[in-house]
């Protein structure tokens, strides 16, 4: 294996009994980790995480710490083979790493966050959870700043996240235990070659050996391994199929914990068939596990809260074995969920009146139900509860089969939080999915508290933020929702995490002012609010209570998505009324001066206002967003309309809305703007951002071309019919080279031919190669018909010719996005086309911000765009062969 080349080159396996990597290790449903205490030139601890068939490895110089305030240097070293996870013994002096090795900890790990572990490592920040014999909970490996440019040094920092396993001081006390988790031997015993050799990871049979060194060549690494019957709570859930097939014909043991299925936020619920709708409960998500009469209640992160909810555990005691998904809530006098009452019950330890609402069943005795359709699971759950539960403390959640809009409207009238919509035929899938969605009556959000303010010594508000990438972004103040009892309960918690400096980072971070106390960003609050301001602040935010079931570092901006998740989503109709009192509300974003005209007309004699632009973005945003998301995006801004000052904005500045993402690119100290959510389009409209000009890179990877754009720009005396012919010729040439192309208007007098590019090492090239390829394609066409085409941008050469602009295909070059309006008379926009539309009667002037949303509903333009991505590397080879043949 190529990954182990460095490992093998450094060792002489005739002299050292470390595993040579030739023996195989049986596949596991979960990723393993080990930490080996290694007394070599200096004592250190080797952290090894299984990934892609090897152990990714770091030498932690002082060993891991459980104190989040400790930042341990972790030097990345060569990958190690998986059998190294069983190695304990001595490495002879003179050999690489010579010294004593002890198996100090081992267990399983899983990556946390939305990105894959491979992608996190590339970005230089790997968040992960350990479930070992000594270490538990969340950690992060952060590559040090000076090592992020691909240099020779590979220094990282290992930091413990704040969770129930963290400590405030003496985090290295965990290192005091000098016994191997595999053999029980001390370092001295291992060095002396005494005692029992280690038991290989998860082997059933204990193995004795006369010496202290384990030899991979004796075959232990190849012995069959198996999963424990009770996987740890922080680990990744075993798949249903894996559990079902673990022991053929034998009952399946109940997992200790199954990662819950989560909802995707949408603005409006689905109304079509095949869906049911449930009331969204305002409480704590809890998984109930009943095994041989013992009841365990765990939060959505796997924290054991059985003691907190003693009455519910007592009510479930003695029920048949099962794993049930539900929510624990407190009910008010009208029988409605009350989150504040739930918080009070927990803080006062008065939880006897809480109710467990059960809405799904994952196991019934030893039968795994997760692969079964939702309605079958619910039928089994209902029968189970009717036969065994009291119906008071443990209750079944009914569902509605009528249209989602009607159910949501009824829920809102009853002052409920909202509804959850579920696909009736879908299995239960851990993690966020498209088969469960949630729609809220009033915007709710989890935020992290970064400070609090007082006026004349009295509590007034919380200063709150969310995590956005590596930044902790300020999103405003929460000034209402505080009763005297809430303040009395809240203040001791706030005072316990006081900090000297502001925790907020990035653009818009608040300055210290009288009466403000900064806090460590550890406490999570649940708020409700009326929407977002144009600069990304929460409006009319009210405090509901603290959340104990979610760590602060997982609180990110959660904004609703469109309910339709198709490749070419239908545009949404504008959903906001005209502004009153000088402001309007679009997608929850406040638009000031909504009637200010940005264009005098849109080919219809009527002006186009700021609010019109925001509603246009709302209508087309679901279609537009995939083509700009994850890419730096510049704005053409006309705050006073197209007749006033116009400027091109690349970077974030003072007052930049927090709804924009900020992304740093190599070679530029200032962060670029990035639009990753539909609400940021409304924020762009608020500042007069008319045109959107994204980079043409792969999403999330500014250094790699993700599409080619050929801009066909006609000079004086060229008809639009000539431009259409040029587009068709370009399409044909690209097809010969194996590339599929798409066409759109530019919003002006030309056309763009766009080629999506595949990702992957074999398919991609760097920017200079992509630009050179585009130039050669254009030059070939221009050389064949020099009277019609030119690749020199000089205006004096363009009379009667079409400029084949290949310059859009450079690293920092941009091209106007599909559906982006243009800051030109007529309020035209760049319209995606089918190739059948690219014909003589095509009239680009008919595509305006007024007409385009309706036209977009009827078109199939750019269907299959993502699937059509081709290899530019292969196309370059074909072009080279064709040139040689010529």
N, C-alpha and C positions, 0 to 999 in steps of 0.2 A: 504494500500500500504506500502510495507516494507520500501520504500525510505523515508516515512514520519514518521517512528517510532520515531526517535529522536525528531522531531518537536512536536509530540503529547505528548511524555513523559515529556516535559518541561513545558507544559501548562495545566491549569485547566480551561476547557471550560465552567464551571459553573460560573467562575469569570471573565474571559476575553471574549470579544466578537470578538476576532480574529477568522477567519474561521477555522473550525476543519478539513477541507480537505475532508469531506464526500460528499459535493456537487460537481457536475461535471461541467466542462466548455466545451462548444462545440469546436470541433476541428477547427483549423485555418490553412490556407495555409501558414501562416508566423509565425515566432517565436516572441513572445512578450517579452518586457522587462519593468521593472519599477525601479525607484529609489525613495526610501522613506526616507525623512528626519526624523531622529529618535532622539529625545531628551530624552535619557534614563540616565544612570549614567553619560555618556558623550555624547555630541552631535556628531552624525556621520551620514553617508548616507549609506543606504542599497541598494546595486546593486543586482538586481535579473534578471537572464536570463532564459527564458523558455527552457527546454531541457528534452526530455524523460518523458514528462508528469508532471514535477514539475518545480519549480523555483530553479535553482542553485543560491546560495546566498553568498555574500561577504559584510562584514561591512567595508566601506571605511572611515577610521578615520577622515581625513580632508576634505572629499568630493572630487569629481572628479575635475580635472583641464584641461583646454584647452591648456596649455603650455606643449609641449613635453619634456621640461627640468624638469618638476615636476614628481616625482615618488611617487605616493600615496600608502601608506600601505593599503592593502585590506585583511582582515582576513576572511578566508572561514568559513562559519557557516552552520548549518543544512539546508537541502532542505526544501522549503516551498511549500504549495499547490498553485495551480494556482489561486484560488479565492483570495489569498492574494494580487493579483495585483489590487484589488479594495478596499483594506482596508485603511481607513484613520480615525483616531480618537485617543482615549486614551486607553492605557493599564494600568490597575489598579496597583498602587504601591504594591510591594510585589510579584507581578507576574513577570515571566521571561520577561525581556526587558521593565519593567514598565516605562511609559512615553508617550510623545506625538508623533504621527506618521502623517506625511504629505506626500501626493502623489506629490513629487517634479518634477518628469518627468516620461513619459511613451511613448511607441511606439513599434517599431519593430526592430529586430536585425538579422544579419546573420553572419555566420563564414566566414572568408576570408582565402585564401590559399588552398592547395590541400588536406590536411587532414581533416577528419571529426572533428566536435567540440569535440566529445567524445575522439578521439585519441589525439587531441591537449591538452585537459585537462590532459590526462594521461602523456603526455610528459612534461607538465608543462609550456606550452606557448600557450595561446588562443588568436588568432587574430580575431577581429570582428568589424563590422560596426554597428553603431546605427543610427536610424532615429526616433528621438523623437521630443518632442515639444521644448526642450531646448538643448539637446545634439545631435550632428550630426557627422558623419564621423567615421574614423577608430581609434580603441583603441587596446591595448594588455594587457592581464593579464599574468604576468610572475611569476611563483612560485619561491620563494627565494631559493637560492642555498642550504641552510642547511635544507630546507623542502622537498628536492627531493628524500630523501631516505625512504619515507614512515613513517616518525616519527609522533609524536602527533601534532606538530605544523603545521598549515596550513596557513602560511603567504604568500601573493602574493603582487605584485606591479601592480597598475593600471597606465598605461602610455598612453598618447594621441599620436597617430601617426601624422607625419607631413603631412597635406593635407590642402585643402582650408578652413577648419574649425578650424585649429590650430591658436594659437596666440603666439607671442614671449615672452610675459611677462604678469604678472597679470592674469594668467590662472584661478585663483579662483574667478575672478570678476563675473563669471556666477552664483556663489552661492548667490549673493547679493539679488536676487529676492526671497522674502519670501511669494510667493503666490502659493497655490496648483494649479496644472494644471487640477485638476478634479473639484474642488469646488471654487477656487479663494480665499480660506481662508488663513490667516496667521497662524503661529504656535500658537500664543497667542489666536486667535479666536477658533481654534480647541481645545486647552486646556481648554478654558472656556465653551465648549459645545455649541457654538453659530454658527449661519450661516447655509448655505445649506450643506447637506451631499454630498459627491462626486458622480458624475455621473459615473457609472461603465464603464469600458473600452469598447468603441465602441458600447454602447447601444444607440439606436435611441431616446428613450424617456427620458427626464429629470425626475429625481425622487427627491422629497422633503421629508425630514424627520425632526422630531422635535428635534432630538439630534445630537450629533457630532460623533456618533459611528455607523459604518456600520456593520450589523449583517448578516453573511453568511447564517444563518438559516432562514432568511426571504425570501430566494429564488432568490435573484438577480443574484447570480453566475450561476444559472441554466437557466437564460433567454437566449433566442437565440441571438447570436452575429453574426456580419457580417463584411466583409472586406470593407474598404473604396473604393469608386469608383476610386480614384486616388492614387495608391500606391506610396510611396516615392521613389525617384530615387536611393537611395543606397540600397534599399531592394531587396530581392530575387524576381525574376519575378514570378507572378502567372502563373500556368500552363494553357495551352490552354483549357484543359478540365474543369478546375475550372472556368475559365472565361465564357466558353460557357454555363455552367450549373448554373451560379450564380443566374440568374432570368429567369426561364423558360418562353420562348416566348417573352422576352423583348430584345431590342437591347443591345449589349455588349459595355460598355463604354471603350474608349481607355485607356489602361494603361499609366501612366505617363512615365514609362521607362521599357524596356524589356532588361534584360541582353543579350548581343550579343552572337551569335555563334562564336566560335574561331577555328582557324586552328591548326592542328598538323603538326609539321615540319617533312618533309621526305627528303631524299637525292635525290630520283628520283621519278617523278610522275607516277601514275598508268596509264597503257596503255590499260587495258581491257575495255570491254563494260560497259555501265551503268554509265559512268562518263562524265562530261563536264569540260572544262578548261577555266578559265578567266585570263586576265592579272592581275598581282598583282600590285596594285597602291601604290606608295611611298608617302603616305600622312597621314591624320588623319582620323581614323574610326569615323563616325558620324551617329547617329540615328536621322532621321528627323521625327518629329511628327507634324501633321497638324490637329487641332481640332477647328472647327467653325471659320476657317480663321486665327487662331493664330498659328504661326510656332515656334517650339522649336527645337533646335539643341543640342544634348547631346553627349558627348564623350563615349567611351566604358566603362568608370567607372561611367557614369551617371552625369558628371559635365555639367552644363548648359553653353554652349559656343555660344548661339544665338547672343549675342552682338558682339562677335569676328568676326562672319561671317554674317554681316548685309546684304550684297548684296544677298547672297544665301537665307537668310530668306525672303528677299523682293521678290525674284523671285518665292518663293513657296507660298507666301501669296495669299489666295483666292482659292487655290486648294482644291478639295474635301478632306474630312477627310481621313487620312491614317497614317500609320507608315511605313517608308521606311528605309532600311539599305543601307549604302553606304560609300563612302570615299571622303573627300574633298582634292583636290590636286591643285598644281600650275603647269602649263604647260610651258615648255621651247619653244624656237623658232621653234623647230621641232615637237611640239605637244606631247612631252613625259613628264611624271611626273618628277618634279624636287623638291626634298625635301628641298634643300637649298633655293630655291626660295620661297617655302611655309613658311619657317622660317623667311625669310626676309620680306615677306608680313605681317606676324603677328607682328613682332617686329616694323615695320614701320607703322602699322595700315593701310596698303594699300591692302585690301582684295577684292576689287571690281572685280578683274579678276580671282578669284578662281572658280573652277568648282566642282560641286557635281556629282560624278559618282554613280548612283544607281544600286545595283546588287541584291536586294531582297526586297520583300514586305511582311510585317508581318500582317498588317491590311489594309483592303480596306473598308472605311466607318466603319460600325459596324460589319464587318465580319472578324473573326479571321482566318488567312490563314496558321498559323504555322503548322497545322497537314497535310497540303496538300503537295504533292511532289514538289520538287524544280522546275521542269520545268513548272508546273502549276502556281506556284507563279511568276515565271519570265514572263510567258505569260501575266498574269494579270498586272504585273508591266509595261511591255512594252506597253500594250494597254492604261494604265493609263497615262503614260508620253506622248505618241503620241497624246492623246486626249486633254491633259491639259497643258503640260509643253512647254517651249520655245525651247528645244533642244540645247541650248547654255550653259546656266548656270547649268541646270539640264539635265543630259544625262544618257541614258540607257547603261548598260554594256553588250555587246554581249559576246557570249561564242562560244567555238570551240568543235566539237565532234570528231576530229581526235585524234590520239595517243598523250598521254601527253608528251612523249619525243620530238616529232616533234614540238609541241607548245612551249615547254620550249626552245628548240634550237633556234626557231625563235625569241622568246622574248629576249634571250641573245644577238643575233645578233643586235637587235635594242637597246641594252644597257638598257633594262628594268630590273626591280628588280627581276622578276620571274613570276610564275603563281600560281593560286589557282585552285585546282581540287575538284569537288563536285559531290557527288552521286546524280543521277537524281531523284531517287525515295524517297529520304530521307526527313523527315520533318525538320523544323527549330528547333534546340535544343540549348537552352542557355548553354554557357560554351564550353570547349574544347571537340571535338568529333572526331571520326574516319571518318565521312562522309564529312568533309572539311579538306583538306590538302594543304600545301604550299611547293613549291620547289623554291629555289632561284638560280639566276645565279651566284651571288657572295655572300659569307657568310655575313649576316648582323646580328647585335646584338644590344640590348639595354644594356648599361652599366651605372654604377653610378660613378660620378666623385669624387675622393677622394683627389685630389691634382693637382697642375699645376707647371710647371718648366719654368725657364727663363735661358737664356745664355746672359751674358753681359747686363742684364736688358731687353732683348727682349723675348717675349713669344715664347716658343718652343714646349711644349707638355702637354697633360693631362695625369695624372695617374688615371687609372680607375679600377673598380672592380665589382663583382657581389655578390649577397647573396647566400650562400650555407649553408643551415641549420641555425645555430646561428652565423656563421662566415661571415664577409665581406671580401671576398677573392680578393687579388690583381691579375689582369690578364694582366697587362702590360701598355705600353704607347701608346698614340695615337698621332703620330707626323706629320701627313699630313692632308690636306683638309682644311687648314685655309687661307682664303683670308684676306686682311687687314680689310675689312668691317666686316667679321665674328669675327675677334679678337676684334675689337672695340666694337661690340655688346656683346661679351662673357665676357670680362674682368670685367665689372661692376657686372655681375651676380656672377662671381667667388669671387670677393672681398667681396660681401655681405654675404658669408657663410664661411669666413676664420675661421680656427680652430687652436688651439695651438698644438694639438697632432695628430698623424697619426690615421685615422679612420680604417685602414686595420688591420685585425686580422689573426691568423692562420699561417700556414707554408708559407714561401715565402713573407711575408709582407716586403715592401721596407723600408730601413732606411733613415733617414733624410740626405740630402746632400745639398751642396750650391745651391741656386737658387730654391729650392722646397718650395712651400707653401701648407700646409695641409688645407683641407676643410671639413666641415660637409658633410656627405654623403647624400645630398638632391637633387642634380641636376642630371637628367637623360639625357644621350646623346645617339644618334643613330650613330653607326659606321658601316663601312663595312671593312672586313678584309680577308686575303688570307687563313686563317686556324689557327690551334693551333700548337704551338711548343710542343715538347715532355714533357716539364714541365708545360704545361697548360697555356701558354701565347698567346695572340693574335699576329698574324704575319701580318705585312704590314697594320696596321690599319689606316683608314682614317676617319676623323670627318665629319659627315653629318649635324648635328644640334642638338639642345636641344629638348627634348620631354616634353610637358607640360601636356600630357594626361595620364601619368602613374606615380604613386608614387614610390619613390626610393626603398621602402622596398619590392616591388613586382618584382624587377629585379633579376631574377635568371638565371643560365646557361641554355641556350636553344640550345640543340644540336639535329641534325636531327635523326629521327628514321627510321627504315626500313618501306617501304611502305606496306609490307604484315604484317597484324596483325592476324596471325593464331596461333593456340596453338603450332604447331610445324613448325615454319617458315622455308622456304627454305633458304639455305645459299646463300649469295650474292657472285658473282664472284668478285675477286679483281679488283679495278677500277683505280689503280694508275700505272703509268709507272715506269720502273726501275729508280733508282736514278742517277742523274748526278751532277757533281760538289761536290761530297762528302756527299750529303743529298738526301733523298727521302721523298715523301709526301704520307701518307696513312691515309685516313679518316680525312684529314685536319691536321694531326699530323706530325710534322717534325721528320724524323728518321735519326740520325747521323750515319755515317759509315754503310750504309745500306748493304754493301756486306760482312761485318764481319761474318764469319761462326760461328753458334752456335752448329750445329751438323756436323760431317764430312760427313754424308750421311743419307738418309732416306730410307734405304733398296734398293736404286737405284744407288748408286755410285756417287751421286751428293750432294754437301754440302747444308745445309739449313742455310740461312743467316738471319740477323735481319729483313731485309725487307720481306723475305719469311714468317717469323713468324708473323709479323704485318699483312700481307695480309691473312694469315691463320685465324687470329683472326677476320679480317674483313669478311671473307667468312662464318665463323660459328658463329659469334657473336650474331646474332639475335636469334639463337637457344640456345646458351649457356647462355645469359644474365639472363633470368628468374630464372636460377638455382643458381646464385650467388648474384643477386641484393638484396640489403637490408641486407646483412649479412657481418660481418667482414671477410676479405679474406687475407690470408697470401700468400706470393710469394716465390717460390724457384727461386733465381736469379743466373744466370751464365753469368756475363757481358763479359767474354772472352771465352765463349763457354763451353760445358760440360767437356772439358779437363782441364779447369782452375778452379779458386776458385768458390765454390758453397756455398751459404748461404741462410738461411731461414729468411725472413723479415715479421714481424707481424705489426710493428708500423711505423707510418710516421716518416720521418727524414728530415734533411736539404736537400733541393733540390727535395723533393717529388712533383710530378706533381700535379697541381691544378685540373687536370681532375679526380683525385681520390677524393672520399668522405672521410672525416675523422669522425670516430665514437668513442665515449667513452663508455667503458663498466665498470660496477661496479667492483671495486677492482683493477683497473689499471689506473694510472694517465696519461699514455701516450695514445694518440689516435691510434686506429687501422685503417688500410686501408680498404676501401670498394669500390667496383666497381659497379656503378649504371648506367653507360652509355657505349656504345660500343666503343667510342673514348678512354676511359680509358684503354681498352685492347691494343690499339696501343701504349699508353704511357707505359704500362707494357713491351711490346716488346722493346721499346726504351731503357729501363734499363736492358734488358736481363732477364726479368721476364718470365720464361718458364712455371713453374707449378703454378696452381691456387688451393689454398686449403681453401675453405670457411668453416665457421661454419655451423652446421646442424640445426640452429635455424629457427624459423619462421621469415620471412622478417620483419625487423624493430623491432624485439623483441628478443634480445640476451638471455633473461632469459627463453624462452620457446622452447622446442624441436619442430622442424618443419619437421624432417624426421629421420628415423633410417637407419644406414648403417651397414650392416654385411659384413665384409671384410674376404673373403675366401682366405687365404694365404697358399699355398702349401709348405711343407718342402721338404728336399732332398728325391728323390726317388718316389715322387708323380707325376702321369701323369696329363695332363690337362683334360683328360677325367674324372678323379676322381673329379676334381674341378667342372666340369659341373654337375656331379651327386650330389655333395654337394649343388650346387645352386638350383637344382630342389627340393631336399629334404627341403631346407630352405623355398622355395616358398610354398610348400605344408603345412608345419607347420604354416606358417603365415596366409595362407588362412583359416585354421581351426580356427584361432583366430580372423578372421574377417578383416584381413589386406591384401591389395593388394600390391604386390611388383613388382619391375622393376629390370632389370639386365643390367650391363655394364662391359666392360673390365676395368682393372685398368691401362692399358698402360704397365703393367708388366706381371707377370706370373699368376696372380689371377683374381678373379671376385668380384664385389660388388653387393650385393642384397640390393636395396634401397626401403624404405617404406615411402611414403608421409603421413604426419600426419595432421589431421584436426585441425583447431583452435576453440576457444570457451571454456568457462570455464568447460563445462561438458566433453569436448573431450580431454583436455590437462592435462599434469602432469608436475612436475618439473624435472630437469635434473637427480637428484639421482634416481627417480622412473623410468625414461626412461632407464637409464643405467642398473639398476637392472633387468628390464624386458628383455633387450637384453641379459644380462648375463644368465638369467634363460632359455631363449629359446636355447641359444648355449649350456648351460650345459646339458639340457635335451637330445639334439642330441648327445653330446659327451658321455654321460653316457650310451646311448643305443648302441653306436658303438665306444668304446674306442680305438679300434685298428686303426680306420680311422680318428678320430677327437680328438682335444685337445683344451682346453680353457686357458691353462697355456702358457704364451708367452716364457717361457724358451726354448732356442734353442736345448738343449740336449734332450728335450721331443718331438721334432718335426720331427725327422727322420721318413719318411714313413707316416706322418700324415698331415692333414690340420689344421692349426691354425684358429679356429673360433674367429676372433677378434671382440669383442663387445665393445672395448674401444673407438671406434670412437664416441660413443654416450654419451659423457660427455660435460659439458658446454663449455669448451675452446678447446675441441678436434676438429680436422678438418679431412676431407677426400678429396681426389683429385676430382675436379669437372668433370662432364661429358664433353668430348671434350677437356679437358686440355691436352697439351703435357706433356711428362715426360723427365726429364733431364738425359736420359739414351741413350746408343747407339741405333741407328735406328730411332730416332725421332718419337717413337710411341706415340699414344694418347689414352685417355680413351674413348671408343666407346659405346654409348648407343645401346642396342640390343632389338629386339623382343624376346619373349620367344621361338618362333619357330626357332630362330637362335642359341639358346643355345643347341647345339647338338654336336655329335662326331666330325664332320668335321670343327668345329669352329677354326679358326686360328687367334689369336689376333695380330700376327706380321704383318698382312696385313693392319692394321689400323695405318696410319702414317699421319703426317701433310701434306704430298703430296697427299695421296689417300683419306683421310677422307672427304674433302668437296664434292667430286663427289659422294661418297657413301651415304653421308647424304641426298643428293637430292632424292635418291631412296627409302629411308627407312621410315617406319611408326613407328619406335621405340619410345616408351614412349608416344604414343598418349593417351590422356585422363589422363595424369599424375595428373593434378590438381584436376580433378573430382574424382579421385580414393582415395583421402586423407581419411584415416580412423581414428577412435577414439582409441588412445592408452589406454585411461582409460578403455574403454570397453574390449579391448584385455587383459589388466592386470586382470580384473575380470574373464574372461574366462579361463585364464591360472591358476589362483588361484583355480577355481572350478575343473579344470582337475587334478591339483596336489592333491587336497583333495580326489578326487575320486580314484586316484591311491593309 
